[in-house]
Amino acid sequence: LPTPHNRWVMALAAAGAGAFFAKTAGGDSAALGICAAAAGIGQFVRSLFQTIGLTRASVTFLSAFCSGLVATVGIRLGLTQTTAATLLGSVIFTVPGVLLINGFLDLTTERHLIVGSEKLLLALFLFLLVTTAIAAVDALL
C-alpha cells in the first residue's frame, strides 16, 4: 500500500529516529547530527526507489548503502568517535519491525507456523542486506 504520509515527513521521522537511536546507543552530539542526516537522506532515497518499483530487497540495500555512506563519511572526517552508535543509528529506519512482530506472533499459533517462519526469514534476509551495505561502504572508504 502507498504510504499516507508525505515523502518529506517520512524523511524527517527517519532522521529523528536515527538521531535518537544514536543518542540512546551512547553516541555523542556529532553522532546525533550525522545519524539525523544519514537516516533522513536514506529514507528519502528509499521513497524514491519505492516509487520506481524496485524490489524490497533492492530498496533496503540501496537505502542502507546511502545512509551508511553519509555516516561513514562523517566518521572518516573525524566528526565523531562513536562509530558503532553512528552506523547503527544511520540505518535504524531499515529495521523491519512490523515484519518481526508479525512473524513472532504467527509462530505462536500452529496454523501459521509456515507464514511466521517466512516472515522471520525475510526479516533476517533484510538484516543481512543492511549489514552487507554497511560493510560495502566501509570497504569503499
Residue pairs with C-beta under 8 A, 6 or more apart in sequence:
3 10
3 47
5 13
7 44
7 47
7 48
8 44
10 43
10 44
10 47
11 40
11 41
11 43
11 44
11 47
12 40
13 43
14 39
14 40
14 42
14 43
14 93
15 35
15 36
15 37
15 39
15 40
15 43
16 36
17 39
17 92
17 93
18 35
18 36
18 38
18 39
18 40
18 67
18 89
18 90
18 91
18 92
18 93
19 32
19 33
19 35
19 36
19 39
19 89
21 35
21 88
21 89
21 92
22 31
22 32
22 34
22 35
22 82
22 85
22 86
22 88
22 89
22 90
23 31
23 32
23 85
23 89
25 82
25 84
25 85
25 88
25 89
26 82
26 85
27 35
27 80
27 82
27 85
27 86
27 89
28 80
28 81
28 82
30 74
30 79
30 80
31 80
31 82
31 85
31 86
31 89
32 89
33 79
34 70
34 71
34 74
34 75
34 79
34 80
34 86
34 89
34 90
35 71
35 85
35 86
35 89
35 90
35 92
37 70
37 74
38 66
38 67
38 68
38 70
38 71
38 74
38 89
38 90
38 91
39 67
39 89
39 90
39 91
39 92
39 93
41 66
41 67
41 70
42 63
42 64
42 66
42 67
42 70
42 90
42 91
42 93
42 94
43 63
43 93
45 62
45 63
45 66
46 59
46 60
46 62
46 63
46 93
46 94
49 58
49 59
49 62
49 63
50 59
54 62
56 126
57 125
57 126
57 129
60 94
60 126
60 129
60 130
61 129
61 130
61 132
61 133
62 133
63 93
63 94
64 91
64 94
64 129
64 130
64 133
64 134
65 133
65 136
65 137
67 90
67 91
67 93
67 94
68 87
68 90
68 91
68 133
68 134
68 136
68 137
68 138
69 137
69 141
70 90
71 86
71 87
71 89
71 90
71 91
72 87
72 137
72 138
72 141
73 141
74 80
74 86
75 83
75 86
75 87
76 141
80 86
87 134
91 130
91 133
91 134
94 126
94 130
95 127
95 130
96 122
96 123
96 126
96 127
99 119
99 122
99 123
99 126
100 119
100 120
100 123
102 116
102 119
103 116
103 117
103 118
103 119
103 120
103 122
103 123
104 116
104 120
105 116
106 112
106 113
106 115
106 116
106 119
107 113
107 116
107 117
107 120
108 116
109 116
